[in-house]
């Protein structure tokens, strides 16, 4: 199985990260290419992305790229699904450092993530 798989689930773009994956630039570029391919294929509005999976670690340059201009072109909003309070704290620190060009939320489950995105970024075709 690939370290990361990206799929479309209705209005949501799901980024499923295999448990224990180290997020480095190579992995982040793979996520970007998969999301861009899906974005171009569906000719949709910017993506409502939901990231799921317990990563092993996050490279600083990969974190900066994930928050930058390339992703901003295809991302309306992003949710990180994090069950652990420690992971949420770390994610908040990284978000403050990297200042994403789009809103990034943190939720405890995929269901919460979908609900949150629909409340804050409603889609007419839903």
N, C-alpha and C positions, 0 to 999 in steps of 0.2 A: 504494500500500500504506500502511496506517496505520502510525504510528510504533511502536505496540505492539499485539500480538495475544495474547490469553489463550485457552488451550485446555486441555481435560482429556485426560490420557494415563494411563488406568488410575487408580491412586491419586494421581497427581501432577498438579498444576496448573502448566502451562508458561506462563511469561511471556516472550514472544519480542520483544526490543527491537531494532528496526531499527538497523543499524550507523550510528553517528554521531549518534544521537538525543541531544538535550539534555534531561535529566530536570529539568523544572521542575514547579511545582504543578499546572499544567494536565495535563501528562502523567501525573503521579502520581495525580491524581484519576481519570483515564481508566483507569489500571491498577486502581485500587480498585473503580470501578464495574463493570468487566469481571469482576474476581474475585468481587465480591459477587453479581453476576448468576449466575455459574457455581455459586457456593456455594449460593444459594437454589434454583437449578434442580435440583441434584443431591441436595439435602437430605443432604449428607455430613457426616462429622466435619470438624473444622477441616482446612484445606488443608495439604498438603505442597507448598510452592511452590518452583519452580526458575526462576530468572531467568537468561536467556541473551541475550547481545548485548554489543557493545562500544559503550558510550555515549560521547558527546562530553564531557559534563560533568554535574554533579549540583548542583542548587540546595540550599542548606542547609535552607531551610524544607521542601522536598520530602523531603529525607532524614529530617528530624524526623517528618514526617507518616507516612512509610513504616515507621517504627519504633514508631508510637504505638498508641493504644487502638483506633482504628477497624480497623486491620489485625489487631490482636491477637484481635479477636472471630472472625475467619475464618481465622487462621493458626496451625497447630500448630508448624510449623518452615519455615524458608526457606533456600534455598541460592543463593548467587551463584556462577555459573560464570564464573570469571576465569582466563584463560590467562596473562596478564602478571603478573610479580612486582610491578611498579610498581602496577598496578591492585589487586592483593591488599593491598599495603601501605596504599594510600589507603583501601580499603574497611575495613580493620581500624581505621584512625584514625577514620573516620566512625562505625563501630559503637561504638567506645569513647566518643565524644562523645555519641551519641544514645541509647545504652543501650536497645535494643529490648525490647519486652514479650514476646518469644518468642525461641527459639534461632535464630540465624543462622549458617550455616556457609559456608565458601568452599571450592570444589572447582575442579579444572582442566578437567573435562569433564562433560557431561550424564550419561554412564554412571557416573562417580564419584559424582555428586550423587544419582542414584537409589539406588545401592548404599549410600551413607552414610545417606540418609533411611530406607531399609528396615532398616538395622542399628540405628539409634537411635530410630526411630518406627515399629515394625512394625504392620502392619494385619492383623487377623484374616482378612479376606476375600481375602487374597492367596493 
